[in-house]
Amino acid sequence: MAELNHLADNRLLPALPMLEAKGLVSPELVQLGSHTSVGHPSGNAPAADRGVLEALQRAGVRVLVLKGTLLAHTVYGSPEQRLRVDTDLLVPPEQRSAAEQVLRDLGLAPITPLSANTIDTQELWVGDGSEGRRLIDLHWLLLNNPVFADLLGFEELWERRQPFTIAGFTASGLGPCDALLHAALHYFVHHVGQDRPAQWLLDGDLLWLQLNQAARDELVQRAMQLGVAGLLGTFLQEANARFQTGVDTTLLNQLQQAGKRQWRSGIMRVNGRPLAAQWLILRTMRGKRARLNHLRRLLFPSKAWMLAKYPEAGGWSLPWLYARRALEGWEKGVRH
């Protein structure tokens, strides 16, 4: 039972048949797991995703499906084998308002995100429809950390998009190389200091195995050019260790050696070190004004953000809320 709990914590129970095919778990464990509740939501129903995508298409909004929903329909044995909470969609920045209006017309409403991110790149929209609960994480930039935000723009991703089917509807998602690069960067960038489920490594394993040699060569070259070779190499190494992906060790060494000369690799060393994380972000920014604005937003988030974090407070107490937040941050730092 302990092994099943470990697999559940890593969001891998639905993927047990795939792990059995790899020889990583026993048939007995798969049988036992089939009678166990996974304890995680499985995301929007395909019909709910289709309704949103069709509405965006009718409005002329270009959209790329990302992450779990894309992978569930392209590299997993069946969509149910890839657990997910919401559906991540990327739209061009200039079409953000149009996409938001579509979601609003569908009866969805935005939720103010509470995160340490210092640039706005996404917003969660929630609502109910005839197909059930709908959670859409709307992105207008692929990556929300300032260190990586300008690396992969919508237009180049759109040019390399791949078609796939959701409930009979032909959608567009990140191309396989971009999906793997995104998975690697997301693993290190979006959840700094948090637990990272092995499911994300399985994503990388399946994406790598999908690529032919020419695509793998293209992926490596792109990672070198973008300055994220070390991140890709470490991500693939961890996938290799966990799921026996079969990535050549010479290639892994090549990527990681290149990463030592690429300053963005520093994101792998900031877990539990918030000052180091902020120093890396400040290094990205050009000009004193940009750095000062970043520090101001970091120390004094917007009123809406603060009231969402402390919903029991009133707007009149904003100065005290900033002091409270600073004290909580200091206490957290002392405990760690």
MARZASE-514219 format. One record per residue: residue number from 1; x, y, z of N, C-alpha, C in turn. Coordinates in steps of 0.1 Angstrom, whole numbers. Layout:
(node NUM, (X, Y, Z), (X, Y, Z), (X, Y, Z))
...
***
This chain:
(node 1, (8, -12, 0), (0, 0, 0), (9, 13, 0))
(node 2, (20, 12, 6), (29, 23, 7), (34, 27, -7))
(node 3, (36, 17, -16), (40, 20, -30), (29, 27, -37))
(node 4, (17, 22, -35), (5, 29, -42), (4, 43, -37))
(node 5, (5, 46, -24), (4, 59, -19), (15, 68, -25))
(node 6, (27, 62, -27), (38, 70, -33), (35, 73, -48))
(node 7, (29, 64, -55), (25, 66, -69), (14, 76, -69))
(node 8, (4, 76, -60), (-7, 85, -60), (-1, 99, -57))
(node 9, (8, 101, -48), (14, 114, -45), (21, 120, -57))
(node 10, (26, 111, -66), (33, 115, -78), (24, 115, -90))
(node 11, (11, 114, -88), (1, 115, -98), (2, 104, -109))
(node 12, (7, 92, -105), (10, 82, -115), (0, 70, -115))
(node 13, (-9, 70, -106), (-18, 58, -106), (-25, 55, -119))
(node 14, (-31, 65, -126), (-38, 62, -138), (-28, 57, -149))
(node 15, (-16, 60, -148), (-6, 56, -158), (0, 43, -155))
(node 16, (-5, 36, -145), (1, 23, -141), (2, 13, -153))
(node 17, (-8, 12, -162), (-6, 3, -173), (6, 6, -182))
(node 18, (9, 19, -184), (20, 23, -191), (33, 19, -184))
(node 19, (33, 21, -171), (45, 17, -163), (47, 2, -163))
(node 20, (36, -5, -163), (37, -20, -164), (44, -24, -178))
(node 21, (39, -17, -188), (45, -20, -202), (60, -17, -202))
(node 22, (65, -8, -194), (79, -5, -193), (86, -14, -184))
(node 23, (79, -23, -177), (85, -32, -168), (89, -25, -154))
(node 24, (82, -14, -151), (86, -7, -139), (77, -10, -127))
(node 25, (66, -16, -129), (57, -21, -119), (51, -35, -122))
(node 26, (47, -42, -112), (42, -55, -114), (27, -55, -118))
(node 27, (23, -66, -125), (9, -67, -128), (0, -67, -116))
(node 28, (5, -72, -105), (-3, -72, -92), (-6, -58, -87))
(node 29, (5, -50, -89), (3, -36, -84), (-7, -29, -93))
(node 30, (-6, -31, -106), (-16, -25, -115), (-30, -29, -112))
(node 31, (-32, -42, -109), (-45, -47, -105), (-50, -40, -92))
(node 32, (-41, -39, -82), (-45, -33, -70), (-48, -18, -72))
(node 33, (-40, -12, -80), (-42, 2, -83), (-55, 5, -90))
(node 34, (-60, -4, -98), (-73, -2, -105), (-85, -1, -96))
(node 35, (-83, -6, -83), (-94, -5, -73), (-91, 6, -63))
(node 36, (-82, 15, -66), (-78, 25, -57), (-82, 39, -62))
(node 37, (-88, 47, -54), (-91, 61, -58), (-79, 69, -59))
(node 38, (-77, 76, -70), (-65, 83, -72), (-64, 96, -64))
(node 39, (-75, 101, -59), (-74, 113, -51), (-71, 126, -57))
(node 40, (-71, 126, -71), (-68, 138, -78), (-79, 141, -88))
(node 41, (-82, 153, -91), (-92, 156, -102), (-86, 153, -116))
(node 42, (-94, 150, -125), (-89, 146, -138), (-91, 156, -149))
(node 43, (-94, 169, -145), (-95, 180, -154), (-109, 181, -160))
(node 44, (-110, 190, -170), (-122, 192, -177), (-126, 180, -185))
(node 45, (-139, 178, -187), (-143, 168, -196), (-139, 172, -210))
(node 46, (-136, 163, -219), (-132, 166, -233), (-143, 175, -239))
(node 47, (-155, 172, -237), (-166, 181, -243), (-165, 195, -238))
(node 48, (-162, 197, -225), (-160, 210, -220), (-149, 218, -227))
(node 49, (-138, 211, -229), (-126, 217, -236), (-130, 221, -250))
(node 50, (-137, 211, -256), (-141, 214, -270), (-150, 226, -271))
(node 51, (-160, 228, -262), (-168, 240, -262), (-161, 253, -261))
(node 52, (-151, 253, -253), (-142, 265, -251), (-134, 268, -264))
(node 53, (-128, 257, -269), (-119, 259, -281), (-127, 263, -293))
(node 54, (-139, 257, -294), (-148, 261, -306), (-152, 276, -305))
(node 55, (-155, 280, -293), (-159, 294, -291), (-148, 304, -294))
(node 56, (-136, 300, -290), (-124, 308, -293), (-122, 309, -308))
(node 57, (-123, 297, -314), (-121, 297, -329), (-132, 306, -336))
(node 58, (-144, 305, -332), (-154, 313, -338), (-151, 328, -337))
(node 59, (-145, 332, -325), (-142, 346, -323), (-129, 350, -330))
(node 60, (-123, 341, -337), (-110, 344, -344), (-98, 345, -336))
(node 61, (-99, 338, -324), (-87, 338, -315), (-79, 326, -318))
(node 62, (-66, 328, -320), (-57, 317, -322), (-53, 312, -308))
(node 63, (-53, 299, -307), (-50, 293, -293), (-42, 280, -295))
(node 64, (-33, 278, -286), (-24, 266, -285), (-27, 260, -271))
(node 65, (-30, 247, -272), (-32, 239, -260), (-19, 235, -254))
(node 66, (-17, 236, -241), (-5, 233, -234), (-6, 222, -224))
(node 67, (6, 217, -220), (8, 209, -208), (-1, 197, -207))
(node 68, (-8, 195, -196), (-14, 182, -193), (-25, 178, -203))
(node 69, (-33, 188, -207), (-44, 184, -217), (-38, 180, -230))
(node 70, (-28, 188, -235), (-21, 184, -248), (-15, 170, -247))
(node 71, (-8, 168, -236), (-1, 155, -235), (-11, 143, -233))
(node 72, (-22, 146, -226), (-32, 135, -224), (-37, 130, -237))
(node 73, (-38, 139, -247), (-44, 135, -260), (-33, 132, -270))
(node 74, (-20, 133, -267), (-10, 130, -277), (0, 120, -274))
(node 75, (4, 119, -261), (15, 109, -258), (11, 98, -248))
(node 76, (0, 100, -241), (-4, 90, -232), (-13, 80, -239))
(node 77, (-14, 68, -233), (-22, 57, -239), (-37, 61, -241))
(node 78, (-42, 69, -231), (-56, 74, -232), (-56, 87, -224))
(node 79, (-65, 96, -227), (-65, 109, -219), (-67, 107, -204))
(node 80, (-73, 96, -200), (-76, 94, -186), (-63, 91, -178))
(node 81, (-52, 87, -185), (-40, 83, -179), (-31, 95, -174))
(node 82, (-35, 107, -179), (-27, 119, -175), (-36, 128, -166))
(node 83, (-34, 127, -153), (-41, 135, -144), (-38, 150, -146))
(node 84, (-49, 158, -145), (-47, 173, -146), (-58, 180, -139))
(node 85, (-56, 192, -136), (-66, 200, -128), (-74, 209, -138))
(node 86, (-67, 216, -146), (-73, 225, -155), (-68, 223, -169))
(node 87, (-73, 232, -179), (-68, 231, -192), (-60, 244, -195))
(node 88, (-48, 243, -199), (-39, 255, -201), (-40, 259, -216))
(node 89, (-43, 271, -219), (-44, 276, -232), (-35, 288, -234))
(node 90, (-28, 289, -245), (-19, 300, -248), (-25, 308, -260))
(node 91, (-27, 321, -258), (-32, 330, -269), (-22, 341, -271))
(node 92, (-22, 347, -283), (-13, 358, -285), (-16, 370, -276))
(node 93, (-6, 377, -271), (-8, 388, -261), (-18, 398, -266))
(node 94, (-18, 401, -279), (-27, 411, -285), (-42, 406, -285))
(node 95, (-44, 392, -284), (-57, 387, -284), (-62, 383, -270))
(node 96, (-55, 387, -260), (-59, 384, -246), (-73, 389, -243))
(node 97, (-76, 401, -246), (-89, 407, -243), (-100, 400, -250))
(node 98, (-98, 396, -263), (-108, 389, -270), (-110, 375, -264))
(node 99, (-100, 369, -260), (-101, 355, -254), (-109, 356, -241))
(node 100, (-106, 367, -233), (-113, 369, -220), (-127, 371, -222))
(node 101, (-131, 378, -233), (-145, 381, -235), (-152, 368, -239))
(node 102, (-146, 360, -247), (-151, 347, -250), (-154, 338, -237))
(node 103, (-145, 338, -228), (-146, 330, -216), (-158, 337, -208))
(node 104, (-158, 350, -207), (-169, 357, -200), (-183, 353, -206))
(node 105, (-183, 353, -219), (-196, 350, -226), (-200, 335, -223))
(node 106, (-191, 327, -221), (-193, 313, -217), (-197, 311, -203))
(node 107, (-197, 322, -195), (-201, 320, -181), (-190, 318, -171))
(node 108, (-177, 319, -176), (-166, 317, -167), (-162, 331, -161))
(node 109, (-156, 330, -150), (-151, 342, -143), (-137, 340, -138))
(node 110, (-129, 351, -138), (-115, 350, -134), (-113, 349, -119))
(node 111, (-103, 342, -115), (-99, 341, -101), (-85, 348, -100))
(node 112, (-84, 358, -90), (-72, 365, -88), (-61, 355, -84))
(node 113, (-50, 353, -91), (-40, 343, -88), (-32, 348, -76))
(node 114, (-28, 339, -67), (-20, 342, -56), (-7, 334, -58))
(node 115, (3, 341, -62), (16, 335, -65), (27, 345, -62))
(node 116, (40, 340, -62), (51, 349, -61), (55, 355, -74))
(node 117, (49, 352, -85), (53, 357, -98), (52, 372, -98))
(node 118, (61, 378, -105), (61, 393, -105), (57, 399, -118))
(node 119, (53, 391, -128), (48, 396, -140), (35, 388, -143))
(node 120, (25, 394, -149), (13, 388, -152), (14, 381, -165))
(node 121, (12, 368, -165), (12, 361, -178), (1, 351, -179))
(node 122, (-8, 349, -169), (-18, 339, -170), (-29, 343, -160))
(node 123, (-41, 337, -162), (-52, 339, -153), (-61, 327, -153))
(node 124, (-66, 322, -142), (-74, 311, -141), (-89, 315, -142))
(node 125, (-97, 309, -151), (-111, 312, -153), (-119, 299, -149))
(node 126, (-130, 301, -142), (-137, 290, -137), (-152, 292, -139))
(node 127, (-159, 282, -143), (-174, 283, -145), (-180, 269, -147))
(node 128, (-193, 269, -147), (-200, 256, -150), (-207, 257, -163))
(node 129, (-208, 246, -170), (-215, 245, -183), (-223, 232, -184))
(node 130, (-229, 230, -195), (-237, 218, -196), (-228, 206, -196))
(node 131, (-215, 207, -199), (-206, 196, -199), (-199, 194, -185))
(node 132, (-203, 202, -175), (-197, 201, -162), (-188, 213, -159))
(node 133, (-180, 211, -149), (-171, 222, -144), (-160, 225, -154))
(node 134, (-157, 238, -156), (-147, 241, -166), (-137, 250, -159))
(node 135, (-124, 246, -160), (-113, 254, -154), (-103, 257, -166))
(node 136, (-102, 269, -169), (-93, 273, -180), (-82, 282, -175))
(node 137, (-69, 278, -176), (-58, 286, -173), (-53, 293, -185))
(node 138, (-57, 306, -187), (-54, 314, -199), (-41, 320, -198))
(node 139, (-32, 317, -207), (-18, 323, -208), (-17, 332, -220))
(node 140, (-10, 343, -218), (-6, 351, -229), (9, 352, -231))
(node 141, (16, 346, -222), (31, 343, -223), (32, 328, -219))
(node 142, (42, 321, -225), (44, 307, -222), (49, 305, -208))
(node 143, (59, 314, -204), (65, 312, -191), (64, 324, -182))
(node 144, (61, 322, -170), (58, 334, -161), (69, 339, -153))
(node 145, (81, 333, -154), (92, 338, -147), (100, 348, -156))
(node 146, (103, 360, -151), (109, 370, -159), (122, 365, -166))
(node 147, (129, 356, -160), (141, 350, -165), (139, 343, -178))
(node 148, (127, 338, -180), (124, 330, -192), (113, 335, -201))
(node 149, (107, 346, -196), (94, 350, -203), (96, 354, -218))
(node 150, (108, 358, -222), (109, 362, -236), (115, 352, -245))
(node 151, (116, 340, -240), (124, 329, -247), (116, 324, -259))
(node 152, (103, 321, -257), (95, 314, -267), (82, 322, -270))
(node 153, (82, 329, -281), (70, 338, -284), (59, 330, -291))
(node 154, (47, 335, -290), (36, 328, -296), (38, 325, -311))
(node 155, (43, 335, -318), (43, 333, -333), (52, 321, -337))
(node 156, (64, 320, -331), (72, 309, -334), (66, 296, -330))
(node 157, (60, 296, -318), (53, 284, -314), (41, 280, -323))
(node 158, (34, 290, -328), (23, 287, -337), (28, 281, -350))
(node 159, (40, 286, -355), (45, 280, -367), (49, 266, -366))
(node 160, (52, 261, -354), (56, 247, -351), (45, 239, -345))
(node 161, (33, 244, -345), (22, 237, -338), (19, 224, -344))
(node 162, (12, 215, -336), (7, 202, -341), (-8, 201, -339))
(node 163, (-15, 195, -348), (-29, 193, -347), (-32, 180, -338))
(node 164, (-42, 180, -331), (-47, 168, -324), (-62, 170, -321))
(node 165, (-68, 159, -316), (-82, 159, -315), (-87, 158, -301))
(node 166, (-97, 167, -298), (-104, 166, -285), (-119, 165, -288))
(node 167, (-124, 154, -284), (-139, 152, -285), (-143, 154, -300))
(node 168, (-135, 150, -309), (-138, 152, -324), (-135, 165, -330))
(node 169, (-130, 174, -321), (-126, 188, -326), (-111, 188, -328))
(node 170, (-106, 193, -340), (-92, 194, -342), (-87, 207, -336))
(node 171, (-79, 205, -326), (-72, 216, -319), (-58, 217, -323))
(node 172, (-51, 228, -319), (-37, 230, -321), (-30, 231, -308))
(node 173, (-19, 224, -307), (-11, 224, -295), (4, 227, -298))
(node 174, (12, 228, -288), (26, 230, -290), (32, 218, -298))
(node 175, (41, 221, -307), (47, 210, -314), (55, 201, -304))
(node 176, (58, 189, -308), (65, 179, -298), (78, 185, -292))
(node 177, (86, 191, -300), (99, 196, -295), (96, 208, -285))
(node 178, (87, 217, -289), (84, 228, -280), (77, 222, -267))
(node 179, (69, 212, -268), (62, 206, -257), (72, 201, -247))
(node 180, (82, 194, -252), (93, 188, -243), (101, 199, -237))
(node 181, (105, 209, -245), (112, 220, -239), (104, 228, -228))
(node 182, (91, 230, -231), (82, 236, -221), (82, 227, -208))
(node 183, (80, 214, -210), (80, 205, -198), (92, 207, -190))
(node 184, (104, 207, -196), (116, 208, -189), (117, 222, -181))
(node 185, (114, 232, -188), (114, 246, -182), (104, 247, -171))
(node 186, (92, 242, -173), (82, 243, -163), (86, 235, -151))
(node 187, (93, 224, -152), (97, 216, -141), (106, 224, -131))
(node 188, (114, 233, -137), (123, 241, -128), (118, 255, -125))
(node 189, (110, 261, -134), (107, 275, -134), (94, 278, -126))
(node 190, (84, 270, -128), (71, 274, -123), (68, 269, -108))
(node 191, (76, 261, -103), (74, 255, -90), (87, 255, -82))
(node 192, (93, 266, -82), (106, 267, -74), (103, 265, -60))
(node 193, (110, 256, -54), (109, 253, -39), (97, 244, -36))
(node 194, (90, 239, -46), (79, 231, -43), (82, 216, -48))
(node 195, (74, 207, -43), (75, 193, -47), (71, 192, -62))
(node 196, (78, 184, -69), (76, 183, -83), (72, 168, -85))
(node 197, (60, 165, -89), (55, 151, -91), (63, 144, -102))
(node 198, (65, 131, -100), (72, 123, -110), (64, 123, -123))
(node 199, (51, 126, -123), (43, 126, -135), (49, 136, -145))
(node 200, (55, 147, -140), (61, 156, -150), (73, 150, -157))
(node 201, (80, 141, -150), (91, 134, -156), (86, 124, -166))
(node 202, (75, 117, -163), (69, 108, -172), (65, 116, -185))
(node 203, (60, 128, -184), (57, 136, -195), (69, 137, -204))
(node 204, (81, 140, -198), (93, 142, -206), (97, 129, -212))
(node 205, (96, 118, -205), (99, 104, -210), (91, 102, -223))
(node 206, (78, 103, -222), (70, 100, -233), (72, 109, -245))
(node 207, (75, 122, -242), (77, 132, -253), (90, 128, -260))
(node 208, (101, 125, -252), (114, 121, -258), (112, 109, -267))
(node 209, (105, 99, -262), (104, 87, -270), (96, 89, -283))
(node 210, (88, 99, -283), (80, 103, -295), (88, 109, -306))
(node 211, (100, 115, -303), (108, 122, -312), (117, 113, -320))
(node 212, (118, 115, -333), (128, 108, -341), (141, 115, -339))
(node 213, (152, 110, -345), (165, 115, -343), (167, 130, -348))
(node 214, (161, 133, -359), (161, 147, -364), (155, 156, -355))
(node 215, (143, 153, -349), (137, 161, -340), (145, 163, -327))
(node 216, (151, 152, -322), (159, 153, -310), (171, 162, -313))
(node 217, (177, 161, -324), (188, 170, -328), (184, 185, -328))
(node 218, (172, 187, -333), (166, 201, -334), (164, 206, -320))
(node 219, (158, 197, -311), (156, 201, -297), (168, 205, -290))
(node 220, (179, 197, -291), (192, 200, -285), (197, 213, -290))
(node 221, (197, 215, -303), (202, 228, -309), (194, 240, -303))
(node 222, (181, 239, -302), (173, 250, -297), (176, 253, -283))
(node 223, (178, 242, -275), (181, 244, -261), (195, 251, -259))
(node 224, (204, 248, -268), (217, 254, -267), (216, 269, -271))
(node 225, (208, 272, -281), (207, 286, -286), (199, 294, -275))
(node 226, (190, 288, -268), (182, 296, -259), (189, 297, -245))
(node 227, (200, 290, -243), (207, 291, -231), (200, 283, -220))
(node 228, (193, 272, -223), (187, 263, -213), (191, 249, -215))
(node 229, (203, 246, -221), (208, 233, -223), (209, 225, -210))
(node 230, (214, 232, -199), (216, 225, -186), (202, 221, -180))
(node 231, (192, 229, -182), (179, 226, -177), (173, 214, -184))
(node 232, (174, 214, -197), (169, 202, -205), (177, 190, -201))
(node 233, (190, 191, -200), (198, 179, -197), (195, 173, -183))
(node 234, (194, 182, -173), (190, 177, -160), (176, 171, -159))
(node 235, (167, 177, -166), (153, 172, -167), (153, 158, -173))
(node 236, (160, 156, -185), (161, 143, -191), (168, 133, -183))
(node 237, (178, 137, -176), (186, 128, -167), (177, 123, -156))
(node 238, (168, 132, -150), (159, 127, -140), (148, 118, -145))
(node 239, (144, 121, -157), (134, 112, -164), (140, 99, -167))
(node 240, (153, 99, -171), (160, 87, -174), (161, 78, -162))
(node 241, (165, 84, -151), (167, 77, -138), (154, 71, -133))
(node 242, (143, 78, -135), (130, 73, -130), (123, 64, -139))
(node 243, (124, 66, -152), (115, 58, -161), (123, 51, -172))
(node 244, (137, 51, -171), (145, 43, -180), (142, 48, -194))
(node 245, (143, 61, -197), (140, 67, -209), (149, 62, -220))
(node 246, (162, 60, -217), (172, 56, -227), (179, 67, -233))
(node 247, (179, 79, -227), (186, 90, -233), (201, 87, -232))
(node 248, (209, 89, -242), (223, 86, -243), (230, 95, -232))
(node 249, (239, 89, -224), (246, 96, -214), (255, 106, -219))
(node 250, (261, 103, -231), (270, 113, -238), (262, 126, -241))
(node 251, (250, 125, -245), (242, 136, -248), (238, 144, -235))
(node 252, (235, 137, -225), (232, 143, -212), (244, 151, -207))
(node 253, (256, 145, -208), (268, 152, -204), (270, 164, -212))
(node 254, (268, 163, -225), (270, 175, -234), (261, 186, -230))
(node 255, (248, 183, -227), (238, 193, -224), (242, 200, -210))
(node 256, (246, 191, -201), (249, 197, -187), (262, 205, -187))
(node 257, (272, 201, -195), (284, 208, -196), (281, 222, -202))
(node 258, (273, 222, -213), (269, 235, -219), (262, 244, -209))
(node 259, (254, 237, -201), (246, 245, -191), (254, 252, -180))
(node 260, (266, 247, -178), (275, 253, -168), (280, 267, -173))
(node 261, (279, 269, -186), (283, 282, -192), (271, 291, -194))
(node 262, (259, 286, -191), (246, 294, -194), (240, 298, -180))
(node 263, (239, 312, -179), (235, 317, -166), (221, 313, -161))
(node 264, (212, 310, -171), (199, 306, -167), (198, 293, -160))
(node 265, (209, 285, -160), (210, 273, -153), (209, 275, -138))
(node 266, (211, 288, -134), (211, 291, -120), (197, 289, -113))
(node 267, (186, 288, -121), (173, 285, -116), (172, 272, -109))
(node 268, (182, 263, -112), (181, 250, -105), (187, 250, -91))
(node 269, (193, 262, -88), (200, 262, -75), (194, 272, -66))
(node 270, (181, 276, -68), (175, 287, -60), (164, 281, -50))
(node 271, (162, 268, -50), (152, 262, -41), (155, 266, -27))
(node 272, (146, 272, -20), (148, 276, -6), (156, 288, -4))
(node 273, (160, 294, -16), (169, 306, -15), (162, 318, -22))
(node 274, (152, 324, -16), (144, 334, -23), (153, 346, -28))
(node 275, (163, 350, -21), (172, 361, -25), (179, 357, -38))
(node 276, (184, 344, -38), (191, 340, -50), (181, 340, -62))
(node 277, (169, 336, -60), (159, 336, -71), (157, 351, -76))
(node 278, (156, 360, -67), (153, 374, -71), (166, 380, -78))
(node 279, (177, 376, -73), (190, 381, -80), (190, 376, -94))
(node 280, (186, 364, -97), (186, 359, -110), (176, 367, -119))
(node 281, (164, 370, -113), (154, 378, -120), (160, 392, -123))
(node 282, (166, 398, -113), (172, 412, -115), (183, 412, -126))
(node 283, (190, 401, -127), (200, 400, -137), (194, 400, -151))
(node 284, (182, 395, -153), (175, 395, -166), (171, 409, -170))
(node 285, (168, 418, -161), (162, 431, -164), (172, 441, -169))
(node 286, (168, 449, -178), (177, 459, -184), (173, 473, -178))
(node 287, (183, 479, -173), (181, 493, -168), (177, 493, -153))
(node 288, (181, 504, -147), (178, 506, -132), (164, 508, -130))
(node 289, (156, 514, -139), (142, 517, -136), (134, 503, -136))
(node 290, (138, 494, -145), (131, 482, -146), (133, 474, -133))
(node 291, (146, 474, -128), (149, 467, -116), (141, 473, -104))
(node 292, (141, 486, -103), (134, 493, -92), (119, 490, -92))
(node 293, (113, 490, -104), (99, 487, -106), (96, 472, -101))
(node 294, (105, 463, -105), (104, 449, -101), (104, 448, -85))
(node 295, (114, 455, -79), (115, 454, -65), (102, 460, -58))
(node 296, (97, 471, -64), (85, 477, -58), (73, 468, -59))
(node 297, (71, 461, -71), (60, 452, -72), (62, 440, -62))
(node 298, (74, 436, -60), (77, 425, -51), (74, 428, -37))
(node 299, (78, 440, -32), (76, 444, -19), (62, 449, -16))
(node 300, (56, 455, -26), (43, 461, -24), (34, 457, -36))
(node 301, (29, 445, -35), (19, 440, -46), (7, 449, -46))
(node 302, (-1, 447, -57), (-13, 455, -58), (-23, 453, -47))
(node 303, (-32, 463, -46), (-42, 462, -36), (-51, 450, -38))
(node 304, (-55, 447, -51), (-63, 436, -54), (-56, 423, -50))
(node 305, (-43, 422, -52), (-36, 410, -48), (-36, 408, -33))
(node 306, (-34, 419, -26), (-33, 418, -11), (-46, 415, -5))
(node 307, (-57, 420, -11), (-71, 417, -5), (-75, 403, -9))
(node 308, (-70, 398, -20), (-73, 384, -23), (-65, 375, -14))
(node 309, (-53, 379, -10), (-45, 370, -1), (-51, 371, 13))
(node 310, (-56, 383, 17), (-61, 384, 31), (-76, 389, 29))
(node 311, (-85, 380, 25), (-99, 384, 22), (-107, 389, 34))
(node 312, (-102, 386, 46), (-109, 391, 58), (-106, 406, 61))
(node 313, (-96, 411, 54), (-93, 425, 57), (-100, 435, 48))
(node 314, (-100, 447, 52), (-106, 458, 43), (-95, 466, 37))
(node 315, (-99, 474, 27), (-89, 482, 19), (-82, 492, 28))
(node 316, (-89, 497, 39), (-83, 507, 48), (-71, 502, 55))
(node 317, (-69, 488, 56), (-59, 482, 64), (-46, 479, 55))
(node 318, (-46, 484, 43), (-35, 480, 34), (-21, 481, 40))
(node 319, (-18, 493, 47), (-4, 494, 52), (-1, 483, 62))
(node 320, (-11, 479, 70), (-9, 469, 80), (-7, 455, 73))
(node 321, (-14, 453, 62), (-13, 440, 55), (1, 439, 49))
(node 322, (7, 450, 44), (21, 449, 39), (30, 445, 51))
(node 323, (28, 451, 62), (36, 448, 74), (34, 433, 78))
(node 324, (22, 428, 77), (19, 414, 81), (26, 405, 71))
(node 325, (25, 408, 58), (31, 400, 48), (46, 399, 50))
(node 326, (52, 410, 53), (67, 411, 55), (71, 402, 68))
(node 327, (62, 403, 78), (65, 395, 90), (64, 380, 88))
(node 328, (54, 377, 80), (52, 363, 77), (63, 357, 68))
(node 329, (68, 366, 59), (79, 362, 51), (92, 360, 59))
(node 330, (94, 369, 69), (106, 368, 78), (105, 355, 86))
(node 331, (93, 352, 92), (91, 341, 101), (94, 328, 92))
(node 332, (89, 328, 80), (91, 316, 72), (106, 314, 69))
(node 333, (113, 325, 67), (127, 324, 64), (134, 319, 76))
(node 334, (130, 323, 88), (137, 318, 100), (135, 303, 102))
(node 335, (122, 299, 100), (119, 284, 101), (127, 276, 92))
(node 336, (130, 281, 80), (138, 273, 70), (153, 276, 71))
***
